Amino acid sequence: MNIILYTTHCPKCSVLEKKLAKKNIEYTEFTSVQDMLNMGINTVPVLSVNGELLPFEKANQWINSVEV
């Protein structure tokens, strides 16, 4: 599974980071704001799961649904 967290380490970003760590979900962190803007990402956090971009609420739901 390919998981990328697009983050600026804002409070919402930290929520997802902590949840990912708690469930031991491995991910790559992406922090280049300019590259995110070029990709059309203009709010963070965004979680990419196998290429599907999930905004905060959907990312939160996805993490909650992962069985450990």
Buried (B, 14 or more C-beta within 10 A) or exposed (E): EEBBBBBEEEEBBEBBBEBBEEEEBEBEEBEEEEEBEEBEBEEBBBBBBEEEBBBBEBBBEBBEEEEE
